[in-house]
Amino acid sequence: MSQLGNVPEIIEIKEHLNELKKKQLISEWELPYENILTRHTAAIFFLTPTDKSNLSLIWKELAVYEGLKYFINEDKKLSSLTWRFEFNA
């Protein structure tokens, strides 16, 4: 079992998000409550693309992780970023 806040799958996704940021596909990303997560399927990530035209490439990149689901972040309760995404098996 993974330790709280030390989940290999989440670490891998975070590294991927940092790469997307370096490639200037996303301007910001967030993972609220990261320190209490024990599995990546419980994580809710948020991001804002640098441009809407990057979205298809961003989702294609993140689709390598099984169960990708993404939504416009309408309620803005956990984050003010534009998009919400998660991985549900």
Number of C-alpha atoms within 10 A of each C-alpha: 6 11 12 12 15 15 17 14 15 21 13 13 16 16 12 14 22 17 13 20 18 11 10 14 21 21 16 17 21 18 16 14 12 18 12 13 19 19 17 21 16 14 19 19 25 24 23 20 20 14 11 11 10 13 16 9 12 17 14 11 13 19 13 10 16 12 13 16 13 15 11 13 18 12 8 13 7 15 19 15 19 16 19 23 18 20 18 13 9
